[in-house]
Amino acid sequence: MPVILIVDDLPANIKVLEAALESTDFTLCSTTRGSEAIALADAVQPDLILLDIMMPGMNGFEVCERLKASSRTAHIPVIFLSALNDPEDRIRGLSVGGEDFIPKPVSMDEVVARVRIHLSLHAQYQELMRLRTQEQQDHEQLERLRVRLFEQIRHDVRNQMANLGVLLHLLKRSDTTPENPRTATYFERAQGVLMEIAQTLEILLRIPEPGSTAGTSIRAVKIQPFLEKALLVYQFVAEARGIALEICIQQIREETVVYVDADRLHTAVINLIDNALRHTPAGGTVRLRAIRTEQALIIEVEDTGCGISATEQSRIFDRYYRGTNNNDEVSGQGLGLAIVHSVVETHGGKISVQSELGKGTCFSLSLPQPTPVEADGFFPESISVSASM
């Protein structure tokens, strides 16, 4: 039940206000002195204060200033009730922090109406503060979860490194020939652990915040060796799974230069390749294509995998979302495509997907490229990045 504090040096005025408000669903308290009003407001924390101005000792303006100066009472709305009715008085009342000013003699119906309005506004304000506090608490909780997640990832990486060391030690001590099945198994397991480490570290170190360009470094990069390097990372994985991994570069020569953040774009490309390999069965094909136009660098990763339904294509770039086509054999935490989307955003580019169930998927990245300076026709060594680029 809302609590209203009435402050007036005349007890008769307090009784009139109490009579008008007692039939409502309010709890009322009162005082005739300004100094007591400040102490009472701090102790009771009323939802609203009806404050007279002309009082002995400390007038209403001074009381309001003291209330608004305290962090414990600054949020409490104050309505002045006064026989003072000059514009200067009204302005002063608002300037010291009052929310409203009602001149005497007052209409009790008007007082009740304005009280209800300001109580409603105050309740909305309190709800807003509660939501902000809850948001801050949620943010702090997420930060704690993020720290724990990073600690877990570091722990897992250490375990994977330890497992790799054991496997390589066994391989080194093995007196079998390379044709021996045990030797081949050690090699295969070691390669698998290495790939797990690479994927974990990419997720740990290369996730940019959505829409953030902080730390982005756009520089001139020769695109052909850049893409060949990205493809090489997964070459042995594709061979082991019986998947053809191809590269098709159009209108690109060995010396063709593009302007990208090489580290972040490398993360995006290998995530797309990894995603394609995970969803393509043996005998299928994953193809990396690149086209350099005057305005953009276009990179596409196409597969002949299971495809993505139309209803899920709008969600695939959400963090931690895994489509319904995923099964226990397709690992991952639903971060890869979210990382790709964030990287494209940092370049001021666009990403699109075309897919058909049972036939495959094609992801296309379009990254804007600068035009040569008209005066002398050269490209800079590096450029700044923005959302419009």
Buried (B, 14 or more C-beta within 10 A) or exposed (E): EBBBBBBBBEEEBBBBBBEBBEEEEBBBBBBBBBBBBBEBBBEEEBBBBBBBBBBEEBBBBBBBBBBBEEEEBEBBBBBBBBEBEEEEBBEBBBEBBBBBBBBBEBEEEEBBEBBBBBBEEBEEEEEEEEEEEEEEEEEEEEEEEEEEBEEEBEEBBEEBEEBBEBBBEBBEEEEEEEEEEEBEEBBEBBBBBBBBBBBBEBBBEBBBEEEEBEEBEBBBBBBBEBBEEBBEBBEEBBEBBEBEBEBEBEEBEEEBBBBBBBEBBBBBBBBBBBBBBBBBEEEBBBBBBBBBEEEBBBBBBBBBBBBBEEEBBEEBBEBEBBBEBBEEEBEBEBBBBBBBBBBBBBBBBBBEBBBEEEEBBBBBBBBBBEEEEEEEEEBEEEBEBEEEB
